[in-house]
Amino acid sequence: MKKIFILGSLNIDLSISCDLFPIPGETVIGKDFFSNPGGKGANQAVAAAKAGGNVIMLGAVGKDSFGKQLKNNLKKVKVNTKYVVTKECPTGVAIIIVNDKNNRIILDTGANYCYEYADFERILMKLAKPGDYLITQLENKIEVVKEGLALAKKLKMITVLNPAPALPLDDQILQNCDYFIPNENESYVISNLHSQKIEDLVEYFLNKGVKNVIITLGEQGCVFNDGSKVNYMKAKKVNVVDTTAAGDTFIGSLVAKLAENNSLESALNYANVASAIAITRQGAQQSIPTKKEVEEYLKN
């Protein structure tokens, strides 16, 4: 089975709701506090593993209870955490304050920004084979992501970049992407083509050297190129509860199916269903469906 390496972030999300956001110097009473394993890298690792992928997580946590919690949560779904390194800094933390449908987030990148290219290179050179997959995002240092993609291509791996959060990207990064998967807003920010049609954005990234472009459109589904034209795939209609992990579920599930040698359209259909199921549930990693759940949906 092809291996799926994930170079990405591991965060703990600490969320609390309040009736009013506090002003400077004020204390307010909160409610509905919960902690939740997160980080786009870890979320995508869980999605890929639940879809049946052979997943190896590459990233960093701190010497604290949050780091142990994040690794244990990945182990529960059979993600290989042997190569997650422990750094002399705190585990990444997102503090989320929710008021009605609005939120304010404070992110400490912590160990994610202590993860170095040398940590990554050592493992990939040892374990990666041609045809294995690398998924990465932009929640680690950009130079680590850039050099990581370049190394993966030298090793004849298949590379997947989810450019979130959106940052300016140089052409070398794009040229080393076999699959480039932004959402609609990210694609506009990165291309700086705010007045263009979504089909034009696909062409823009293809002209930059990306081999396959998939732009997710939320409740509208996604748009992708198949080698000859740009296609749309509609999203499944479901009752939305929480969209937190929708994009990460889509990406992890998609790559797991591609790694099984499914066609792009078949893999997209699976990912489309997986993300639809995820948004009917509360939370991030716990909302991601299993392979059995997605296959039951497809069967029915």
Backbone bond lengths (Angstrom), bond angles and torsions (degrees), N, CA, C in turn:
res aa  C-N    CA-C-N  psi(-1)  N-CA   C-N-CA  omega(-1)  CA-C   N-CA-C  phi
1 M - - - 1.473 - - 1.534 109.71 -
2 K 1.318 116.66 136.57 1.462 120.49 177.70 1.530 110.26 -65.51
3 K 1.319 115.22 140.93 1.460 120.29 179.48 1.520 109.51 -87.57
4 I 1.335 115.35 148.93 1.462 122.30 175.80 1.524 107.21 -118.31
5 F 1.329 115.83 108.38 1.466 121.14 176.54 1.527 108.41 -91.69
6 I 1.314 116.29 136.38 1.458 119.81 178.83 1.523 109.21 -121.97
7 L 1.325 115.00 111.04 1.462 122.02 173.74 1.524 106.24 -92.48
8 G 1.330 116.60 107.64 1.460 116.57 -174.84 1.511 113.92 -169.51
9 S 1.316 113.57 -174.45 1.458 122.38 -172.71 1.517 112.37 -87.94
10 L 1.334 114.24 150.57 1.457 122.67 170.25 1.528 106.65 -127.68
11 N 1.316 116.65 116.94 1.465 122.08 -179.18 1.516 110.62 -127.45
12 I 1.315 115.59 155.63 1.457 120.40 166.38 1.526 107.27 -107.01
13 D 1.320 117.35 129.61 1.462 122.53 179.36 1.523 109.13 -97.41
14 L 1.317 116.63 126.29 1.457 122.55 176.95 1.522 107.32 -113.65
15 S 1.319 116.62 110.43 1.462 121.33 -171.78 1.524 111.41 -116.99
16 I 1.336 116.37 139.24 1.460 121.56 176.40 1.528 108.84 -145.07
17 S 1.336 116.69 142.40 1.464 122.04 178.98 1.522 110.33 -102.25
18 C 1.332 115.38 152.57 1.465 120.10 176.98 1.520 108.58 -150.55
19 D 1.332 115.85 156.89 1.467 120.55 -179.60 1.521 111.89 -76.17
20 L 1.327 116.61 -29.45 1.462 121.91 177.71 1.515 108.98 -140.33
21 F 1.323 117.43 138.09 1.452 119.89 173.14 1.532 109.05 -65.79
22 P 1.340 118.13 135.83 1.464 118.91 178.66 1.523 111.24 -68.84
23 I 1.323 115.32 144.07 1.457 120.59 172.80 1.529 107.49 -89.66
24 P 1.336 118.79 167.65 1.466 120.04 -178.04 1.527 112.47 -53.18
25 G 1.323 116.40 128.95 1.456 121.81 178.80 1.509 115.07 85.17
26 E 1.331 117.64 -2.44 1.466 121.15 -175.42 1.535 110.86 -101.54
27 T 1.326 115.60 145.66 1.458 122.66 171.25 1.519 108.71 -111.58
28 V 1.317 117.69 131.18 1.463 121.23 177.64 1.523 108.81 -122.01
29 I 1.313 116.25 158.88 1.451 121.70 177.70 1.523 109.59 -83.77
30 G 1.311 115.77 130.01 1.453 120.82 178.66 1.518 111.72 -107.33
31 K 1.337 115.21 179.24 1.467 121.07 -179.85 1.529 108.92 -157.25
32 D 1.324 115.63 169.41 1.477 122.81 174.02 1.524 113.05 55.74
33 F 1.331 116.16 39.18 1.468 119.10 177.28 1.521 110.67 -67.95
34 F 1.321 116.14 138.43 1.460 119.42 169.13 1.528 109.52 -153.76
35 S 1.322 115.24 154.27 1.468 120.95 174.34 1.517 107.73 -109.71
36 N 1.313 114.81 147.96 1.453 119.28 -170.49 1.527 109.56 -146.55
37 P 1.340 118.99 128.82 1.463 119.44 174.59 1.524 110.18 -63.77
38 G 1.326 116.40 135.10 1.461 119.64 -178.21 1.517 111.80 -151.83
39 G 1.316 114.76 -153.59 1.463 122.62 -169.94 1.511 108.22 94.86
40 K 1.322 117.07 131.43 1.463 119.43 -174.74 1.524 111.72 -61.56
41 G 1.333 117.22 -37.84 1.455 119.00 178.86 1.514 112.37 -62.30
42 A 1.333 116.16 -48.52 1.463 120.29 -179.59 1.523 111.35 -65.20
43 N 1.331 116.98 -39.73 1.470 119.96 178.07 1.528 111.21 -60.32
44 Q 1.323 116.68 -44.68 1.464 120.33 -179.26 1.527 111.31 -68.54
45 A 1.330 116.43 -31.99 1.464 120.05 175.86 1.525 110.61 -64.62
46 V 1.318 116.67 -43.90 1.469 120.89 178.19 1.525 110.33 -62.17
47 A 1.330 116.67 -44.24 1.470 120.11 -179.33 1.520 111.25 -62.00
48 A 1.322 116.82 -44.34 1.466 120.70 -179.65 1.526 110.92 -65.06
49 A 1.330 116.63 -40.95 1.464 120.32 -179.44 1.521 110.98 -67.99
50 K 1.330 117.69 -42.29 1.466 120.65 179.63 1.525 111.63 -65.94
51 A 1.339 116.07 -24.01 1.462 120.19 177.24 1.525 112.13 -85.63
52 G 1.331 116.51 1.70 1.465 120.18 176.20 1.508 115.05 103.92
53 G 1.356 117.80 6.28 1.455 120.32 -177.34 1.514 113.81 -77.36
54 N 1.336 115.07 155.60 1.462 123.01 173.94 1.528 106.95 -93.05
55 V 1.332 117.43 97.13 1.462 122.47 -163.67 1.524 111.61 -110.74
56 I 1.338 115.33 132.53 1.461 122.47 175.47 1.530 107.75 -119.76
57 M 1.335 116.82 119.76 1.461 121.94 -179.29 1.519 110.08 -88.47
58 L 1.333 116.17 129.74 1.458 123.17 176.35 1.520 108.67 -121.37
59 G 1.317 116.60 114.08 1.454 121.37 -177.26 1.511 109.02 -179.35
60 A 1.331 116.71 -163.10 1.458 120.20 -174.88 1.523 111.29 -142.24
61 V 1.322 114.48 146.90 1.460 123.01 171.13 1.521 107.94 -128.50
62 G 1.336 116.10 172.25 1.459 120.65 178.04 1.512 111.80 -97.72
63 K 1.338 115.14 175.89 1.468 120.89 177.86 1.524 109.11 -85.54
64 D 1.311 116.04 69.53 1.461 120.68 -178.01 1.522 109.19 -149.12
65 S 1.317 116.04 174.18 1.469 120.52 -177.00 1.522 111.68 -66.90
66 F 1.335 117.69 -29.61 1.463 120.52 178.71 1.530 110.72 -62.95
67 G 1.335 116.17 -41.70 1.458 119.76 179.49 1.521 112.05 -61.24
68 K 1.321 116.22 -43.37 1.467 120.36 177.99 1.522 110.62 -63.94
69 Q 1.332 116.24 -40.86 1.463 120.71 -179.81 1.523 111.20 -61.87
70 L 1.329 116.52 -43.55 1.461 120.49 -178.50 1.523 111.56 -65.23
71 K 1.327 117.04 -42.61 1.461 120.47 179.36 1.525 111.18 -66.69
72 N 1.316 117.02 -41.36 1.465 120.27 179.21 1.520 111.62 -63.46
73 N 1.333 116.45 -36.74 1.461 119.74 179.53 1.528 111.08 -66.17
74 L 1.318 116.76 -37.53 1.465 120.58 177.00 1.526 111.08 -68.46
75 K 1.322 116.43 -40.21 1.462 120.32 -179.87 1.529 111.75 -61.23
76 K 1.328 116.58 -33.00 1.466 120.69 -178.08 1.525 111.98 -60.34
77 V 1.333 116.59 -29.64 1.468 119.98 179.67 1.529 111.20 -105.19
78 K 1.332 116.21 17.85 1.465 123.66 172.94 1.526 113.91 70.54
79 V 1.339 116.62 30.28 1.462 120.14 168.25 1.528 107.31 -80.73
80 N 1.323 116.66 133.87 1.460 121.92 177.71 1.532 108.65 -75.72
81 T 1.346 116.42 113.95 1.470 121.19 -179.28 1.533 112.49 -107.01
82 K 1.317 116.71 10.83 1.469 120.89 -176.71 1.522 111.90 -57.01
83 Y 1.339 116.98 -30.45 1.456 120.38 -173.29 1.528 112.78 -104.95
84 V 1.328 117.16 13.04 1.471 120.79 169.16 1.526 106.84 -76.72
85 V 1.320 117.55 120.79 1.466 120.78 -175.47 1.527 110.86 -91.19
86 T 1.323 115.63 155.37 1.466 122.17 178.50 1.517 108.25 -107.43
87 K 1.327 116.04 127.12 1.460 121.90 -175.78 1.532 111.32 -111.76
88 E 1.330 115.47 161.32 1.465 121.29 178.98 1.527 110.32 -84.27
89 C 1.303 115.47 53.99 1.463 121.54 176.85 1.522 106.89 -156.40
90 P 1.325 118.71 165.15 1.469 119.78 -175.79 1.527 112.27 -67.69
91 T 1.304 115.76 152.90 1.465 121.17 169.47 1.529 108.88 -61.25
92 G 1.334 116.91 147.31 1.457 120.87 177.75 1.528 111.44 -58.17
93 V 1.331 116.59 136.36 1.464 121.82 -177.39 1.524 109.61 -134.43
94 A 1.342 115.79 135.55 1.462 122.08 171.12 1.528 107.77 -115.09
95 I 1.320 116.58 121.72 1.460 121.67 176.67 1.529 107.17 -101.86
96 I 1.321 115.73 118.84 1.468 121.65 -171.54 1.528 109.15 -116.82
97 I 1.317 116.04 121.87 1.467 121.84 176.05 1.523 107.57 -108.38
98 V 1.323 116.30 122.19 1.469 121.59 -173.82 1.515 110.01 -112.67
99 N 1.327 115.93 129.53 1.466 122.44 174.54 1.520 107.79 -131.35
100 D 1.338 115.96 108.40 1.458 122.24 -175.51 1.534 107.56 57.86
101 K 1.335 118.75 -119.46 1.465 121.02 -178.85 1.526 112.23 -101.28
102 N 1.319 116.38 7.83 1.455 120.82 179.97 1.527 110.03 -105.73
103 N 1.318 115.56 150.49 1.459 117.48 175.22 1.521 110.47 -141.94
104 R 1.325 113.91 157.55 1.454 121.95 174.33 1.516 107.06 -126.95
105 I 1.332 116.19 131.39 1.455 120.78 -172.41 1.524 109.68 -124.02
106 I 1.331 115.16 132.74 1.462 121.99 171.82 1.525 106.74 -113.87
107 L 1.327 116.56 121.63 1.458 121.37 -176.51 1.520 110.71 -113.66
108 D 1.327 115.82 124.51 1.462 121.56 168.36 1.525 106.56 -104.04
109 T 1.321 116.99 110.34 1.466 120.63 -175.66 1.531 112.15 -64.49
110 G 1.324 116.63 -25.69 1.461 121.30 172.61 1.519 113.18 51.19
111 A 1.336 115.11 -130.23 1.469 121.32 -174.63 1.520 112.77 -63.38
112 N 1.330 118.14 -23.03 1.467 120.09 -179.95 1.531 111.41 -59.48
113 Y 1.332 116.75 -36.22 1.460 120.52 179.45 1.526 112.44 -90.04
114 C 1.331 117.05 -0.15 1.463 121.47 171.99 1.525 110.73 -94.40
115 Y 1.328 116.90 -8.35 1.463 121.42 179.76 1.525 108.59 -74.81
116 E 1.342 116.39 128.06 1.455 121.58 -173.39 1.526 111.80 -111.20
117 Y 1.324 115.75 159.48 1.464 120.80 178.77 1.532 111.07 -57.95
118 A 1.329 117.31 -36.14 1.471 120.59 -179.82 1.527 111.00 -61.32
119 D 1.349 117.35 -35.75 1.467 121.19 176.79 1.523 110.53 -60.73
120 F 1.319 114.45 -41.65 1.463 122.23 -176.56 1.532 111.42 -74.86
121 E 1.328 116.11 -47.35 1.466 121.62 -175.33 1.525 111.58 -58.60
122 R 1.312 116.00 -43.13 1.461 121.18 -177.39 1.530 111.57 -57.40
123 I 1.329 116.48 -42.16 1.466 121.02 -176.92 1.523 110.93 -76.20
124 L 1.342 116.41 -44.90 1.469 119.07 -177.04 1.528 110.85 -63.72
125 M 1.325 117.04 -42.11 1.467 120.16 179.25 1.527 111.22 -61.96
126 K 1.305 116.66 -30.55 1.456 122.10 -177.46 1.528 112.78 -81.58
127 L 1.338 117.64 -38.81 1.464 121.39 -167.06 1.525 115.93 -111.57
128 A 1.330 117.87 -28.14 1.463 120.17 -170.03 1.526 112.41 -75.33
129 K 1.333 115.51 143.46 1.462 123.34 176.20 1.527 109.37 -122.99
130 P 1.326 118.39 156.10 1.468 119.89 174.68 1.520 110.70 -55.22
131 G 1.328 116.01 134.59 1.462 120.79 -179.61 1.513 114.16 94.39
132 D 1.354 116.99 -14.25 1.461 118.77 172.24 1.528 109.11 -68.82
133 Y 1.327 115.94 163.10 1.466 121.80 -176.66 1.525 111.42 -108.21
134 L 1.328 115.88 145.58 1.461 122.38 168.89 1.526 108.15 -122.69
135 I 1.340 116.14 123.81 1.466 121.86 172.44 1.522 107.68 -109.28
136 T 1.326 117.24 134.03 1.452 120.42 173.90 1.525 110.40 -144.40
137 Q 1.335 115.53 166.86 1.457 122.86 -179.28 1.532 107.34 -134.11
138 L 1.321 117.94 -156.70 1.465 120.69 -178.47 1.528 111.20 -123.52
139 E 1.337 116.71 34.77 1.458 120.43 177.14 1.530 111.92 -102.52
140 N 1.331 116.44 6.43 1.463 122.52 167.21 1.521 107.50 -111.75
141 K 1.318 117.70 176.63 1.463 119.90 -179.97 1.529 109.78 -60.85
142 I 1.328 115.95 137.05 1.455 121.24 -173.21 1.534 111.59 -61.15
143 E 1.342 117.82 -33.64 1.463 119.15 -179.66 1.531 111.17 -68.80
144 V 1.324 117.27 -30.84 1.465 120.19 176.78 1.524 110.02 -68.20
145 V 1.337 115.97 -43.02 1.462 120.61 177.90 1.528 110.43 -62.91
146 K 1.322 116.93 -46.46 1.469 121.46 -178.37 1.528 111.50 -60.64
147 E 1.323 116.86 -49.51 1.456 120.62 -179.26 1.523 111.17 -69.76
148 G 1.323 116.26 -32.73 1.459 120.53 178.28 1.511 112.50 -64.61
149 L 1.332 117.46 -43.04 1.461 121.27 177.47 1.526 111.05 -64.32
150 A 1.328 115.94 -40.89 1.463 119.69 -179.89 1.532 110.95 -63.77
151 L 1.335 116.85 -42.33 1.463 119.99 178.65 1.526 110.84 -64.38
152 A 1.319 116.58 -42.73 1.470 120.50 -179.81 1.530 110.72 -58.86
153 K 1.322 117.18 -41.38 1.465 119.49 179.36 1.527 110.94 -66.81
154 K 1.348 117.45 -37.31 1.469 120.28 177.04 1.527 110.71 -61.99
155 L 1.342 115.54 -31.66 1.461 120.55 179.99 1.523 112.06 -87.41
156 K 1.359 116.08 6.51 1.469 122.53 178.25 1.536 112.63 63.39
157 M 1.338 114.74 33.90 1.457 120.32 173.63 1.524 109.70 -85.11
158 I 1.324 115.83 167.54 1.465 122.26 175.14 1.527 107.16 -101.21
159 T 1.323 116.83 122.69 1.464 121.66 -170.09 1.522 111.91 -105.37
160 V 1.327 114.95 142.20 1.465 122.55 -179.61 1.520 108.07 -132.40
161 L 1.333 117.34 122.62 1.458 121.34 177.36 1.519 110.22 -117.35
162 N 1.316 115.59 124.28 1.459 123.45 169.85 1.534 106.38 -103.94
163 P 1.346 119.18 100.61 1.470 120.98 -169.65 1.529 112.76 -79.87
164 A 1.322 115.79 69.08 1.453 121.54 -178.08 1.526 109.31 -132.15
165 P 1.344 116.63 133.96 1.465 127.33 -5.04 1.529 111.15 -68.82
166 A 1.329 116.74 151.56 1.462 121.70 -173.29 1.523 111.40 -64.37
167 L 1.327 115.30 129.90 1.459 123.36 177.05 1.527 108.21 -136.05
168 P 1.327 118.49 157.52 1.469 119.04 172.47 1.525 109.54 -59.76
169 L 1.326 116.54 135.75 1.461 121.34 -177.95 1.517 109.82 -122.47
170 D 1.334 116.47 134.29 1.463 117.44 176.67 1.527 109.71 -82.33
171 D 1.308 115.42 165.23 1.462 121.07 -172.86 1.521 112.86 -63.04
172 Q 1.339 117.37 -30.38 1.464 119.05 -178.60 1.531 111.02 -62.03
173 I 1.327 116.75 -39.27 1.465 120.18 178.18 1.524 109.59 -61.26
174 L 1.329 116.84 -47.29 1.463 120.74 -177.90 1.533 111.42 -65.20
175 Q 1.320 116.81 -37.93 1.467 120.35 -179.36 1.528 112.38 -66.51
176 N 1.321 116.77 -20.27 1.462 120.74 179.21 1.523 112.93 -97.40
177 C 1.336 116.86 14.95 1.466 121.60 179.42 1.530 110.74 -104.01
178 D 1.323 116.25 119.78 1.456 119.52 170.07 1.522 110.33 -79.41
179 Y 1.328 116.63 -36.67 1.465 122.12 176.06 1.519 108.10 -130.78
180 F 1.320 116.05 123.37 1.466 123.20 179.85 1.521 106.70 -115.21
181 I 1.359 116.94 116.88 1.468 120.18 -169.83 1.525 110.98 -127.92
182 P 1.343 117.52 80.91 1.463 120.39 172.68 1.529 110.33 -92.04
183 N 1.338 116.47 165.21 1.457 117.82 165.54 1.528 108.38 -86.52
184 E 1.307 116.47 178.62 1.465 120.01 -173.75 1.528 111.55 -60.30
185 N 1.333 117.16 -47.45 1.459 120.32 -178.19 1.526 110.97 -63.31
186 E 1.319 117.18 -43.51 1.470 120.84 179.35 1.520 111.47 -61.46
187 S 1.326 116.80 -38.00 1.466 119.45 -179.23 1.526 111.61 -66.02
188 Y 1.333 116.37 -36.12 1.468 119.79 176.98 1.526 111.25 -70.06
189 V 1.331 116.83 -42.81 1.467 120.86 -179.50 1.525 110.80 -62.56
190 I 1.323 117.42 -46.02 1.468 121.19 -175.70 1.523 111.56 -69.72
191 S 1.338 117.13 -39.53 1.467 120.69 -178.31 1.526 112.65 -81.69
192 N 1.343 116.22 -23.98 1.472 122.31 -174.25 1.526 111.78 60.77
193 L 1.340 116.25 29.29 1.472 122.14 178.76 1.528 109.06 -111.12
194 H 1.312 116.11 67.73 1.458 120.31 -168.71 1.524 114.38 -70.77
195 S 1.312 117.76 -17.41 1.466 119.27 -177.69 1.528 112.92 -102.07
196 Q 1.316 116.58 5.49 1.461 119.70 -174.73 1.530 112.14 -89.59
197 K 1.331 115.32 157.17 1.462 120.77 173.77 1.530 109.13 -71.61
198 I 1.315 115.46 157.11 1.457 120.05 -177.81 1.526 111.40 -61.81
199 E 1.348 116.95 -33.43 1.467 120.25 177.87 1.529 111.03 -63.74
200 D 1.342 115.96 -34.73 1.457 120.32 179.07 1.524 111.06 -68.03
201 L 1.331 116.57 -32.03 1.459 120.03 177.75 1.526 110.82 -67.50
202 V 1.329 116.90 -38.85 1.457 120.19 175.68 1.529 109.55 -58.68
203 E 1.316 116.46 -47.79 1.464 120.58 179.98 1.525 111.46 -62.78
204 Y 1.334 116.76 -37.40 1.471 121.05 179.41 1.521 110.50 -58.91
205 F 1.326 116.67 -48.79 1.462 119.75 -177.92 1.533 111.97 -70.68
206 L 1.325 117.19 -34.43 1.464 119.51 174.94 1.528 110.53 -62.43
207 N 1.322 116.95 -40.81 1.461 121.26 179.41 1.525 112.37 -67.68
208 K 1.329 116.53 -21.68 1.468 121.50 177.10 1.530 111.75 -80.20
209 G 1.326 116.74 -9.80 1.452 119.62 176.87 1.514 115.61 115.25
210 V 1.342 117.37 -2.58 1.469 120.32 175.93 1.527 108.70 -67.95
211 K 1.328 117.34 141.73 1.466 119.87 -179.03 1.529 112.33 -85.02
212 N 1.319 116.96 -41.52 1.469 121.57 179.89 1.522 109.27 -134.33
213 V 1.316 116.24 129.49 1.460 121.85 179.88 1.528 108.91 -115.86
214 I 1.322 115.91 128.47 1.459 122.07 175.09 1.526 106.72 -128.97
215 I 1.311 117.38 116.04 1.466 120.96 179.16 1.521 108.20 -108.72
216 T 1.323 116.43 118.88 1.468 120.27 179.82 1.527 109.72 -83.12
217 L 1.325 114.84 141.70 1.466 121.57 -171.67 1.528 112.42 -122.74
218 G 1.329 117.36 25.85 1.456 119.97 179.12 1.512 111.81 63.26
219 E 1.319 115.97 -130.06 1.469 120.83 -177.00 1.521 112.86 -67.75
220 Q 1.355 117.16 -9.58 1.461 120.43 178.33 1.540 112.11 -89.49
221 G 1.325 117.44 -7.23 1.460 119.91 178.10 1.518 112.38 101.85
222 C 1.325 117.20 -128.79 1.465 120.70 179.90 1.523 109.87 -154.04
223 V 1.329 115.04 164.05 1.459 122.02 176.17 1.529 106.77 -126.65
224 F 1.333 116.95 142.26 1.461 120.08 -176.37 1.520 110.13 -153.46
225 N 1.340 115.52 159.45 1.465 120.01 175.70 1.519 109.17 -100.63
226 D 1.320 116.76 145.68 1.475 120.93 -179.79 1.521 111.99 -114.88
227 G 1.313 116.05 15.14 1.465 120.05 -178.96 1.506 113.29 102.24
228 S 1.345 117.10 -24.50 1.463 119.79 -179.95 1.523 112.76 -125.09
229 K 1.339 117.17 -29.57 1.465 119.56 -179.24 1.523 110.07 -154.02
230 V 1.339 114.96 172.73 1.456 121.97 178.11 1.525 108.99 -95.19
231 N 1.316 116.58 131.12 1.466 122.39 -176.96 1.523 111.21 -120.61
232 Y 1.334 115.52 155.83 1.466 122.04 174.33 1.518 109.32 -113.11
233 M 1.327 116.16 144.46 1.460 121.70 170.49 1.529 107.04 -127.14
234 K 1.322 116.33 123.15 1.461 120.76 -177.29 1.521 110.85 -73.99
235 A 1.333 115.77 148.21 1.461 120.87 174.33 1.518 110.11 -76.31
236 K 1.324 116.48 154.26 1.460 120.78 175.07 1.534 109.04 -74.77
237 K 1.325 116.64 142.79 1.461 121.58 179.36 1.522 109.68 -86.74
238 V 1.332 115.86 116.93 1.465 121.44 -178.89 1.521 108.87 -139.28
239 N 1.331 115.85 169.03 1.460 120.92 174.20 1.528 108.47 -83.01
240 V 1.316 116.03 114.86 1.465 120.83 -174.03 1.523 110.29 -80.67
241 V 1.350 114.81 128.02 1.465 121.33 176.07 1.528 110.33 -110.75
242 D 1.325 116.90 -45.84 1.466 121.15 -175.65 1.527 108.19 -158.35
243 T 1.322 116.96 120.24 1.472 120.97 -176.44 1.531 113.25 -93.41
244 T 1.322 117.64 8.98 1.467 121.83 -171.40 1.527 113.34 -48.72
245 A 1.319 117.85 -50.12 1.467 120.35 -172.48 1.523 113.48 -104.65
246 A 1.308 117.70 16.36 1.468 120.10 -174.96 1.528 112.13 -59.28
247 G 1.329 116.58 -50.79 1.458 120.09 -177.89 1.523 112.89 -65.31
248 D 1.330 116.09 -41.87 1.462 119.82 179.89 1.527 111.46 -66.67
249 T 1.327 116.70 -37.66 1.464 120.69 176.43 1.517 110.25 -62.29
250 F 1.315 116.32 -44.04 1.464 122.30 179.86 1.530 110.38 -58.16
251 I 1.320 116.81 -48.89 1.468 120.66 -174.40 1.524 111.77 -69.55
252 G 1.322 117.37 -48.06 1.466 119.76 179.99 1.513 112.38 -61.75
253 S 1.329 116.03 -43.15 1.472 120.73 179.35 1.518 111.34 -64.89
254 L 1.318 116.47 -43.37 1.466 121.61 179.59 1.528 111.33 -57.04
255 V 1.316 116.13 -49.39 1.470 119.85 -176.50 1.528 110.98 -67.38
256 A 1.329 117.01 -37.21 1.469 119.35 177.12 1.522 111.11 -58.36
257 K 1.330 116.80 -39.87 1.471 120.58 -179.82 1.531 111.14 -74.93
258 L 1.326 117.47 -36.89 1.468 119.60 175.50 1.533 110.60 -63.07
259 A 1.324 116.08 -37.56 1.467 120.73 -179.87 1.529 112.24 -66.90
260 E 1.327 116.25 -18.55 1.471 121.34 174.76 1.526 111.90 -89.89
261 N 1.346 116.14 8.33 1.472 123.06 178.21 1.528 112.90 72.27
262 N 1.333 117.18 23.14 1.456 119.65 171.37 1.524 109.94 -72.12
263 S 1.325 116.68 156.76 1.461 120.61 174.80 1.520 109.63 -67.36
264 L 1.333 116.88 160.43 1.460 120.76 179.00 1.520 110.68 -59.30
265 E 1.319 117.62 -44.16 1.470 119.96 -177.73 1.527 111.24 -64.86
266 S 1.324 117.39 -40.28 1.462 120.93 178.11 1.526 110.64 -64.99
267 A 1.332 116.48 -43.31 1.465 120.78 178.86 1.524 111.21 -64.47
268 L 1.326 116.56 -39.75 1.470 120.49 177.25 1.523 111.55 -63.55
269 N 1.310 116.64 -39.38 1.459 120.19 179.18 1.527 110.84 -63.29
270 Y 1.328 116.73 -43.02 1.468 120.89 176.87 1.531 110.31 -61.61
271 A 1.332 116.45 -47.82 1.464 121.27 -178.22 1.527 111.26 -62.71
272 N 1.314 115.80 -36.68 1.460 122.27 178.97 1.530 110.45 -61.31
273 V 1.313 116.40 -44.15 1.469 121.36 179.41 1.528 110.59 -69.32
274 A 1.343 116.66 -43.56 1.466 120.39 -178.97 1.526 111.18 -59.23
275 S 1.335 116.94 -44.63 1.467 119.64 -179.37 1.525 110.94 -69.57
276 A 1.338 117.69 -32.27 1.465 120.79 177.29 1.529 110.46 -64.71
277 I 1.324 116.87 -42.72 1.461 120.27 177.90 1.527 110.41 -64.59
278 A 1.331 117.27 -41.30 1.464 121.70 -177.20 1.530 112.15 -59.32
279 I 1.321 117.40 -38.42 1.468 118.76 -175.71 1.526 113.02 -79.37
280 T 1.322 117.54 -2.19 1.464 120.14 173.40 1.527 111.09 -88.48
281 R 1.353 116.30 1.83 1.466 121.54 -175.84 1.527 110.52 -127.32
282 Q 1.323 115.51 155.70 1.456 121.56 178.98 1.522 110.50 -81.37
283 G 1.331 116.36 143.45 1.454 120.85 172.11 1.515 113.37 98.63
284 A 1.327 114.15 -176.31 1.472 120.40 -176.98 1.522 110.42 -103.09
285 Q 1.319 117.24 -90.65 1.466 119.81 -173.21 1.522 112.77 -63.36
286 Q 1.336 116.88 -34.35 1.468 118.75 -179.15 1.523 112.74 -71.29
287 S 1.341 117.24 -15.23 1.468 120.36 -179.64 1.527 112.56 -85.14
288 I 1.326 117.35 -13.88 1.465 121.56 -173.87 1.529 109.76 -73.06
289 P 1.327 118.36 127.67 1.474 120.48 -176.32 1.524 112.69 -77.97
290 T 1.319 114.79 159.02 1.466 121.50 175.19 1.530 109.95 -81.90
291 K 1.318 115.06 167.11 1.465 121.57 176.30 1.529 110.39 -57.72
292 K 1.332 116.58 -41.82 1.458 120.59 -179.38 1.522 111.11 -61.63
293 E 1.325 117.31 -42.00 1.466 120.85 -179.37 1.528 111.37 -64.54
294 V 1.323 116.57 -41.88 1.473 119.47 179.63 1.525 110.49 -67.69
295 E 1.305 116.83 -42.57 1.466 119.82 -179.83 1.519 111.96 -65.10
296 E 1.336 117.56 -34.70 1.473 120.88 175.55 1.522 109.99 -64.41
297 Y 1.327 117.00 -41.10 1.464 121.60 178.44 1.521 110.23 -62.50
298 L 1.326 116.23 -46.56 1.466 120.41 -179.58 1.524 111.80 -63.97
299 K 1.324 116.49 -36.41 1.462 121.77 -179.18 1.535 110.57 -67.14
300 N 1.329 115.99 -37.93 1.474 120.78 -175.06 1.518 113.33 -89.39
